Structure formats: C-alpha cells, structure tokens
Amino acid sequence: MIASDGLSLTLAALADPTRRAILARLAEGERTVTELAEPFEMSLPAVSRHLKVLERAGLISRSREAQWRPCRLEPAPLRGVADYLEPYRQLWEARLDRLDDYLRTLQTEEQRDDRRQA
C-alpha cells in the first residue's frame, strides 16, 4: 500500500537518515545537488532519488537558475508532523510531571522518617 496523505509521505521521507541529513544541510540554506551529495558516499543519481522523495513529500523545492538547480527546505510539512505529535508530547509531559510529584512526595516522607529516627 502506498501512502498518499501528506503526513504519511512526510513521515516516510523522514524515516531515512540520509534524507534527514539532507534536510539538516538545507536548514542552513540553499544547496545544489552536488553540494548536498558531498558528505555522502553515494552517487549523484542516488542522492537525486532521495531528493525526489523529499520533493514528493513537499519537504524541499527545486528551482532552476541557469544550469544550477538549487534545492531549498520547505518547512510546512514539518509543522504537520509537529501538530500530529503535540498531543503525545503533552501526554508524556503530564505523566512525567506526575512522576516528579510522586518522587518528591516519597523524598519528603523519607526525610521525615529520617528526622524521626534521629
């Protein structure tokens, strides 16, 4: 089954560490395919395939300037991922806050017991 919704396309594109590294480089500014390929031990066609996946997910765009085809980061799909994950972040923060409160309670009780025994 091939995912067609934007969130699934974005998550699938982000699943690959090479594509995440490419996005990290693009977060610093526009790059050509050759510049993006520099740190990787792979052919330009292999890098181009990664770029096509990122482009299909809407995470990058490419323009044409003379013979150059610079790539740029398009952050909007990342907002969709952040929005999707937000309720889970809130859930875990609430759970960790409750755990922190419980540990403080235990620590306070332990300090009281230590004072009583002294």
Helices and strands as residue ranges (DSSP letters): H 6-14, H 17-26, H 33-37, H 44-56, E 60-62, E 71-73, H 76-117
